[in-house]
């Protein structure tokens, strides 16, 4: 079983969509978080330590996560999906992007 964490800024649109899309996939447990302090579920050391793979939506998220959680990331995969903040929660285009990009890294 792999633990997979999806990260965006506010944890309101992109990462919760990814969490829902992959919630019932076999062999993975999923969670989501945001890099902003006022995110619905802020990224934490505990979440990074729990995750085997961390997917971020943008390069800025990767930089924030690497900067703040460098030691917790040791031995983990940190993957940037390059998905801009232009989609609503469960937007069909966002769902298709996620389904196209995420599985090849699992």
HELIX and SHEET records of a PDB file:
HELIX    1   1 UNK A   14  UNK A   21  1                                   8    
HELIX    2   2 UNK A   45  UNK A   50  1                                   6    
HELIX    3   3 UNK A   59  UNK A   68  1                                  10    
HELIX    4   4 UNK A   92  UNK A  101  1                                  10    
HELIX    5   5 UNK A  103  UNK A  105  5                                   3    
SHEET    1   A 4 UNK A  28  UNK A  34  0                                        
SHEET    2   A 4 UNK A   2  UNK A   8  1                                        
SHEET    3   A 4 UNK A  53  UNK A  56  1                                        
SHEET    4   A 4 UNK A  77  UNK A  80  1                                        
END                                                                             
